[in-house]
Amino acid sequence: MLKFCLEKGKYVILLAVVSTFLASVATFIWGTVRMITNVVSLIAGLITHEGGHSGVQMIASLDSILLAIVLYIFSVAIYELFFGKINVPDWLVIENLDGLKEKLASVIILILAVTFLEHLVEWKDAKETLMFGISIAAVLIALVFYMHHKKGEKD
């Protein structure tokens, strides 16, 4: 009985796959709408000679699109790990949980860099920006070290 439940229980994982895929689609739409709105605002600002903070808004839009990519990668990876291969680009093929962690870590590094850039462009308080940069750098160093260590284990 327990064996049967555990074998068929993997289908509960489909809830995670479907929910993260739907979240990815919703976040892609949200990011796209934000980006289009920002482009329209940028063009309107050029016409009226009011620049504003369009650069910061573009970076924030990019951040939401990167989040959508993380959700999509997670959805695809969980499906592949539990149910089998699907037709995706080679760079998205994930063989095990370590592969999933590597893919997510690389996108998270990019998200952190974009987040810092967004904060840097807004630049309100030098000390706060320095502390924020140091904390981002600490996380980036840990992620890069993790990825380098995992790559060393494979070789």
N, C-alpha and C positions, 0 to 999 in steps of 0.2 A: 504494500500500500504506500509506504513512504517513498520507495523507489519510483513508483508511478507518479506520485505527486511531484517529486523533484524533477523527473524527466519532463513532465508536462508543464511544470511551473515556469519553465523558460519562456512560455508564451506571455507571462505577466510582464516580461521585459519589453514586449511590444508596446505597452503603455508608455514606457520611457522613450522608446524610439519614436512613436507617434507624437507624443507631447513635445519632445525637443525639436522634432522636425517642424511641427506647427509653430512653435515658438520662433524657430529660425525663419520661417516664411514671414511671420508677423513682424519680426525685427528687420528683415530685409525690406519689407514694405515701408515700415516706419523710417528706416534709414534713408531709403530712396526718396520718400516724401520730404524728409528734412533736407536732403541734398538739393532736390529740385527747388524747394522753397528758398534755400540759401543762394542758389544760382540766380533765381529771379530777383531776390533782394540785392544781390551783388550787381546785377545789370541795372536795376533801378537806381542803386547808389551811384553807379557810374554816370547815369544820365542826370541825376540831381546833384552830383558832386558831393554826396554824403557817403563816406566810406564805411563808418561804423566798425563793428567787430566781425565782419564777414569771414575773416580768416579763422577766428576762433570757432565760429559756427560751422564752417566747413570741416574743421578738425573734429568737432563733436559729432558731426554727421558720419565722418569716416569711422569714428570710434563705434558707433552703433552698427555699422556694416561689418566691422571686424567681430563684434559680439555675435552677430548673426552667423558669421563663418564658424565661430567656435561651436555654436549650437548645432550647426549642420554637420561639422566634423564629428561631434559627439554622437549624433543620431546615426550617421552612416557607420561609425566604428562599432557602436553597440549592436547594430543589426548584423554587421559582418562577423563579429565575434560570436554571436549566439545562433545565427540562422544560416550563414553562408555568404559567399561572395556576391557582390552586385557590380554592375558595370560603372566604374568610377575611374578617374584618371589614376595613373600609377602612383603618383605622390600621395594619393588618398587611401591607398590600400593599407589596411591595418591588420597585422597578423596576431597581435596579442595586446594585453593591457599596457605593456611598456611602450609599444608603438603608439597607442592612443595617448599616453602621457607625453610622449615626445612631440606629437603633432600639436596637442593642446598647449604645451609649454612654449612652443615656437610662436604660436599665435598670441598667447598671453604676453610674451615679451614685446611683441609689436603693439599690442593694446596699451601696455604700460608706457612704452615710448611715446605713443600718440597722446596718452593722458598727460604725460609730463610736458610735452610740446604745447598742448592746450593750456596747461597751467602757466607755462613760461610766456606764452603770448599774452595772457591776461595780466601778468606781472603786477601784483598789488603791493606785496610786502617782500622785500629782499630776503629777510630771515626765514619767513614762511616758505618761500620758494626754495631756498637752500635746504631746509629740513625736508621738504617734500622731495626734492631731488635726491637727497641722501637716502631716504627711505625707498624710493623707487630703485635707486642703484643697488641697494642691498638685496632687494627681491630679484632684480635682474641678474646680479652676480650669482645668487643661489640657483636660479633657473639655468643659467648658462653652465654653471659647474655641474649641475645634475645632468644636463644634456651631454656635456663632454664626458662625464663619468660613464654614462650609459653607452655612449659611442665607443669608449675604450673597452668596455666589457664585450662588445660585439666583435671587435677586432682581435 
